[in-house]
Amino acid sequence: MAEKWCLKDIYAGFDSAEFKADFLQIPKTVDRLNAHEIASFSDAAAAIKILEEYSEKNDRLSSFAQYVYATDTGNSDATKFIYLLDAIDAETSRMKVRLAAFLAETAEKGGDIAALSEEHGVGDYSYQLRHMAEEFCHMMSEDEETLAAQMTNTGSSAWGLLQDKLISMLTCEYTDPKTNKTQTIGINECRNFAYDANAEVRKAAYEAELEAYPKIEESCAAAMNSIKGEVNLLSGLRKYNHPLERTLFDSNMTQKTLDAMFEAIEANLQIFRDYLKTKARYLGKTSLPFYDLFAPVGASCDKKYSYDEAKDFIMRNFVQFSPGMEAVAKKAFDSDWIDVYPREGKVSGAFCGDIYSIKQFRILLNFGGNLSDIITLAHELGHGYHSMQVMQEGVLNTHYPMPLAETASTFCEMIVTNAALKTLEGDAKLQLIENSLQDATQVILDIYSRFLFEKSVFEARNDHPLSVNELNNLMISAQRAAYGDGLDPKLLHPYMWAIKPHYYSGAFSFYNFPYAFGHLLANGLYKIYEEDSAGFGKKYDEFLRVSGKMPIKESCETLGINVEDAAFWTSALDVIKGTIKQFEEF
């Protein structure tokens, strides 16, 4: 088993005969798609079949290029093919507008799209077709949508790639407080020191990190301004009142759901702030600086875990939920689907991506040996497990909304954490409890700060491009609003906007609240699981499998959850309150 992922099942390389053949084929498929006339529902169904063919092939090609780039941002072939594939994909906009127009007209005339879909052999996609009909009122003309997609390739997508590359190549001058020696290290390695047991190490890494950002701050600010400006412009042209409205539509989520969730969160912000104040006391401080957010707590907090220990830990706990979940993790470990350690040229953070045509997924980590890295691995395997369920569906049903994606990943975190808590005692138990609260605080307080920041950036960007100083100030303001008296207001992180890739997407804005949604929904699901563990597994797998086939509200209703009711979100927060109480009384 290797510590770098193997991509040969996707393609042997950019110069392989299979990659070349598929790359030559997809423009022809797009030409067939765009030449296809739609005068009847039978024609529409035939277009869907061509779109299926295209989506499967494009997904495979794009996945390969993106995954090569993720671990080697200097790879010129990867950069080239990402650009070329995006350009080809832009041409599908013509048929999508035409298809949406036909479906919208059919619905307006009283046609039952669900019944017609069944009649013409595309019944599995009836929700996607209804969603497409609803989207038509937000579409520009064929030419305009195609031009917008083409311009995105040299606009927001290119700026996003730039930010990835800047962060992957950014280095820090870190002075080890134990030896007083200075060394040049990558930004991801430097950020991993935030989990170190030594307070001086955490502080030195934080200072080295902040000192590094001025090298790329103007470039990141240019990327941010260009992306947010493009999104604002296109949102207006597509008759969305705000980029958030577009995100909610794409997420199959109602504004009422988002409002209910934030109503519960805002009413409970102080419990997380109080946890941080308790943590400060554990660390012998009167207030918590930003660089101590991830400080481990407990006498054994300096323990490091090998990757083999992490795998064993997860396998032992996954099997307690279901043999199927354990089997998916084992397959990923044994088949080299995971890229483990940080290195120069590799993007920051962690992610999981699937490849529909071969029914596989890949996971990228920046593993540093901390307990939180084990939980991150469980999180990404949760995405992988979700992918394996949803890939039983047709390819057009595999694009499930982000909030549900984050639910599946967080649920796997909870499986591992709660199973382990039943077997641990003393200091080891304290460490795991506190680690789970670190995660909860990130997805409630930090995500809330990111939401506030992004909202303020969109609003300011309507008027003018923002300077580095303005972006820093907006970030500090958002962190103060979220963290309140939980953190030392003089020691926050003004450059968090520069490091987080989620801000640099033109295709999906506000990639922050899905984490809060997923974490809290996972808490609610875990309560259901504890009440009926015998019958839950099959219902959960089905919930994941159909997650791309219906609105979030309806899919959650299959499990007896009303996500438009703030009471549900409050009950999910009550679970975290119980954990905070455990921590305070430990």
N, C-alpha and C positions, 0 to 999 in steps of 0.2 A: 504493500500500500504506500502510495506516494503522498507527499505533503503539498504537492501542486496538483491542480485538477487536470484531468485528461479530457481533451476535446475531440479525440479521434472518432468517437461514435457520431459526432455531428458532421465533421469533415476532417480529412487527413491534413488539409492545409488549403491555403488560398490557391495554390497551384495544382491541387488535385483535380483529376478528370471529373469527379462528381460535382465539386464546387463549381467548376467552370461550366459544366452542362446545365446545372440548375440556374446559375446566374444568367446564362444566355436565354433560358426558357422563360423567366418571369416577365421580361418586357413583352414577349409575345402573348403571354396570358393577359397582361394588362391591355394590350391592343384588342384582343378578343372581347374583353370585358367592355371596353369603351365603344366598340363597334356594335355591341348588342342593343337592339331596339327593344323598348318595353311598351307594348300596347295592350298587354293582358297580364293577368296574374300568373299565367303559365310562363310568360316571358320573364316576369320578376323572379319566379322560382328558378328558372334556368340561370339567371344572373347570379343568384345566391350560390348555385353550384360552382360557377366559375370563380366567384369570390372565395369560396371555401378552398378551392385548388390553389389560388394565389396566396391566401393567408397562410396555408400550411408551408408552402415553399418559402415564402418571404420570411416567416418566423424562423425557419431553420437557418437561412443565410444570415439574417440579421443577428440572431443569437450568437452564431459563431464569431462574426465580426466584433460584436459588443464584448464578448467574453475574452477574446484575444486582447482587445484594447484595455479592458479592465485591469489586467495584470501586466500590461506593457503599453503604457500610453504613448510611448515613442514609436510604436509599430506603424510604419507608413501604410502598409497594406490594409490594416484594420481601419485606420482613419479614412483611407480612400474608399473602401467598400461601404463603410457606414454612410458616407456622403452619397455614393452612387445609389445605394439601396433606398435611402430617404428620397432621392430625386425620382426614382421609379415609383415609389409609393405615392408620391404627390399626384401622379397621374390618375390614381384610382379615385380621386376626388370627383372627377366628372361623373362616373357611374354612380357614386354614392349620392350625389345631389339628384341625379335623374331618378334613381330608385326611391329616394326619400320623397320626391315630388309625386311619383306615382302612388306610393303608399298613403301619403297625406290626402291626395285626391280621392283615393278609394275609401278611406275612413270618412271623409267629408260627405261622400255620397251615400253613407250608411253601410258600406261593406264591412263585413266581419273579418278582420285580418286573421284572427286566430283560426276561424273555420276555413277560410281560404287557404291558409298555410297548410293545414292538415290535408285538405283536398288535393293540393299540388305537391305533396311529399316533402315539405319543409316545416312541418308542424313543430319540430323541436326548436325552431328559431322564431316562433310566433312572438315571443316577448321582444326579441331584438328587432323584429320588423315593426312592431307597434312603437317601440322606442325611436326607431328611425323616422317613422311618420311624425312623431311629436317633435323631433329635432328639426324638421324641415323649416319651421317658422324661424329658426335661428340660423339658417343657411343663407349664404350669398349665392350668386349665380354660379353655374358650372365653371366659367372662366375665372371668376373671382376666387372661388374656393381653390381651384387648381393653382392659380398664381400665389395665393396666400401660403399654400403648402410648399410650393417651390421656394418662395422667399424665406420661409421658416428654415429651410435647409442651410441657407447662408446667413440666417438671423439667429433666432433663439437656440436652435440645435447646435450651431457652430459656437455660440457663446458658452453653452453648457459644456461642450467638449473642452473649451479653453479652460474653464474653471476646474474641471477634472484634472487636466494636465498640470495646471499651476499648483494645485494641492499635491498631486502625486510627486512632483519634483521639488516641493518646498522643503528646505532643510533648516534645522535649528542649531544654534550654538549652545549646547547644554553643558553646564558646569556641574559635575557630580559633587555634591556637598560632602560626601564621605572621603573623596580623594583630592578634591579641589582641582581635578583635571577637566579640561574642556574638550569636548568632542563634537563633531558635526554628525547629527543624526536626522533621519527623516521625520516629518511632522507626525506621522502615525505612531512611530515608535515613541516620540516625545509625549504624545497625548496618552499613551498607555501608562506613563508614570503617574497619571492622576489616580491610579489604583494602588500605588505603592504604600506599604505600611509606614514608611519613614516620612514624617511631615515635611522635613527639609527637602527631600527629594521631590515631593509633590509641588512645593512652592517654587523650587528651582525650575522644574519643568514648565510650570504655568508661566513664569517670567520669560523663559526661553521661547515658549510658544508665542506669547504676545509680541516679543521683540522681532519675531520672524515675519509677521504679517505685513509690515510696511513694505517689504520687498515685492508683494503682489497686490497690495490693497487697491491701487488705482485700476489695475486690470480687472480685479474682481468687481469693483464698483462699476466699471464700464459694462461688464457682463450682466450684472444685476439690472442696471438701468436699461440696457437694450432689451433684455428679456421681459421685464415688467412693462416697459413702454409698448412693446409689441403686443403683449397680452391685453393691455388696456385698449389699444386701438382695435384689435380684432374682436374683443368682447363687445365694444360699442357697435361695430359694423354688423355683428351678428345679433344685435338687439338684446343682449344681456345687460341687465342693470349694473352688474358688478362681476368681476372675474369669479367671485365666490359662487354666484348663481350658476355659472358654467360648470364649476367643479362639482357642485351638488347634483346637477343634471347628469354629468358623466358618472357620478358615483351611485346613481339610482337612489338618491337619498333626499328626503324632504327638508326644507328649512325648519319645519316644526320639530323634526328629530334633532337637528343641530342645536336649536334653541333650548330644547328640553335638556340636552346633555350639558350645555354650558350653564344653564340655570342651576343645575345640581352642582357642577364644579365650582362656580363662583360662590355658592353658599357654603362650600367646604374648603376653600383655599387655606383657611387658617390652620386646619388640622395638619396639613403638610408642612406649613411654616413652623408649627409647634414641634413637629418631629425633627426638623432641622435644628431647632434650638436645643432639643434634647441631645441630638447627635453632637452638637458643639460641646455640650457639657461632658459627654463621654470622652471627647478628645481633649478635655481640659481647657476649653476656650470659652470666652463670653459670647462670641458671635462667630458664625461660620463663614469663612472666605470661600469664594467660588472654587478654588483649587482643592477644597476639602469635601466637595459634594460626593465624591466617589471614594473617600478615605475609608478603608476597611476598619471595622470595629471588632474588638476582642483580642484576647491574648495570642491567638493563633492566626491573626489577620495577615501576617507576612507569608503565609503558606502560598506557594506557587504550585500549579497543577500542570502536569504534562498533557499533551494532546491525547495520548493513550488513556490517561486517567479521565479526561473529559468524555471521551467516547464511552468508556465503561460506565461512568456515572449516568449518562443519558440512556444507554441501552437498558440498564437495570431498572430505571424508572419508567421508561416508555412502555416496557412489557407489562407493567402493572395496569396500564390503561387498555392496551390491546396488543395482541401479537402482530397485527397488521402494521401498527405504528412502529414497533420495534423492527419489523422486516424492512420497512422503507428506510429507516436510519441505517440499518446494516448494509443494505444495498448501496447507499450513498458512500459509506465508509469503505466498503470492499471494492467498489468500482472506481474509486478516485474521482468522485464528483465534487470534491471540496478543495479549495485553495486556501491554505491555512495561515501562513505567517506574513507579516508586513515586509515589504522590500521596496527599494527605490523603483519608481515607475508604476507602482500599483496604486489603484484608487483607494481612497479612504473608506472607512466604515465597513459595512457588511450588507450583503444582499443575497437573494435567491431568485434564480430565473429558470423558467421551464422551456423545454423544447418539445413541442407537441408531436412532431412527426416521428420522433423516436421514443416518446413517452418517458423522458428523463428530465432531470433538473440539475442545476449546478449551484453551488454555494461559494461565495467569497467571504472570507474572514480576514481580520487582522489580529490573530490570536496572540495574546500576551501572557497567558498562564494564570490570569486572575479568575476568581470565582465568577465574576460578571461575564467573562469570556465563555464560560461553560453555558451560562444562561443564554448568551447571544447565539451560541451554536444550537441550543434547543429551539430558540426563536426561529432561526432560519430553517431548521428541519421541519418546523411547523408549517412554514410556507411550502416546503417540499412535499409534505404530506397532503396539504391542500391541493397542490398541483396534481398529485397522483390520483386524487379523487375526481377533480374536475376534468382531467384529461380523458375520462371515460365518456365525456360528452363530445358533440361536434365542435370543431375548432372555433366557430364563431360564438360558442357559449363558454369559452375558457377565459374570456376577459372579465373576470369578476371584479366588483368594485373594491377600491383600496381599503375602506373601513372593514370589510369582511376579511380581506387578506390579513390585516393586522389582528383580527380576532383569532384566526387559526394559529398564527405564530405565538401570540400571547398565551393562548390556551395550552400550548405545549410547554411554554415556560412554567406555567402553573402546575402542570402535571409533574414536572421534574422537581420543582421547589417544594410542593406540598408532600410529595412522596418522600423526599429526603427529610423533611422536617419531622416525619413520623419516626424516623430511625435515629436522628441525631440528638445529642444531649449537650448541655453545658455550653462552652464557648463556641463550638462548631455550630450549634443551633442558633446562637445569637448572631453569628456572622451571616448565616443564610437568611435569617429574618431581616437583618439590616440590609442585606443585598436586595431582597425583594422590595423593600421600601425605597431603596435608591431608584429602582426601576419604576415603581409607582410614581415617585416624585418627578421623575423625568417626563413621564407621559401625562402627568397632570399639570404641574407647575411649569416645567420647561416648555412643553408643547403649547400651553396657554400663552407663554411669552412669545413663542414663535408665531402663533396665530395673530397676536396683537401686533407684532413687528411687521409681518407680511401685509396685514391689512393697512397699517400706516404707510408702508412703502408704496402700495398701489395708489393710495389716496394722494400722497405727495407727488408721485410720478406723473399724475395727471397734469400737474402744473409745471414741473421742471425735473431735469436729471438731478439725482441726489449726490452730494459730495461724500467722500469717505467720512468726514466729520459728522455729517448729517446721519449717515447710516449707523455709525457708532453710537451717536446720541439716541437714535430711535431704538437701537438694541438695548442700551442701558435702561432707557425708559420702560421698555416692555418687560425687562427682567425685574425691575423694581416693582412694577405693577403686579407681576405674578408672584414673585418670591417674598415681597413685603419685608417683614422683620425677620424672615427666616434666614437671610443671608446678610453678610456685612455689605452695606450699600457702597462702600468704597472699594470693594474687591470683587467686582463682577467680571464679565467677559464681553468687552465691546466688539470683538471680532467674530462672534459666533455666526454672524451672517456670512462671513467669508468661507468658513470651513464646511458648512452644511450644504451638501449638494441638492437637497430638496428645494431650495429657493431658485435653482437654476434650470427649471424646466418650463418650457413654453406650453407643453402639452398638458401638464397637470399642475395647477396652482394650488396653494394651501395643502401641500402634502405634509400636514402636521396634525390636524384634528383627527384623521383616521387612526393615529396611534392611540389617542385618548379614547376614541370610540372602541377600538379593538380591545384595549386593556380592560375597560369597564365591562364591555359585553362578555369578555372571557371570564371575568369575575362572576357575572350573572350565570353564565353557562356552567361554571364549575360548581356553583351551588346546586343547580339542577342535577348535575352528575353525581354529587354526593348523596342527594336524596334518592336517586334511582340509577345506581351505577350499572346494574345488570342490563337495563334497557336503553341506556344512553348511547352507547357506542354506535349502533346502527343508525339511530336518529341523527347523530352528529355527522357521520360520514355522508348521509343523504343531504343534510344541510349544506355541507361543503360542496358536494357534487353539483347541486343545482344553483349554486351561489351566483352564477352568471346568467341565470334564466328568469330572474324576477327582481322586483324592487326590494331594497333592504327591508323595508317595513314588512312586506309579505313573507320574506324568507325567515325573519325573526319570529313572526307569528306562528310559524310551523313548530316552534319550540315553546310557544306560550308566552312570548315576550312582546311587550308594547314599547317600542323605542321612542314613541312620540310622547310618552308620559315621563315627566321628570322624576316621578316616584321610583321608576325602575332604576334610573341612574343613581339616585340617592341610595337605594338598597345595595347597589354594586359598590358604591363608595363606603358603605357601612362595613363591607368585608375588609377593606383596607384600614378603616378605623380600628377594627379589631386587631389587626397586625401591629398598628402603631401602639395600641395599648399594651400588647405583649412586649414590644420593644421598651416602652417606658417603664414597665414593671420588672424587666429582666434583672 
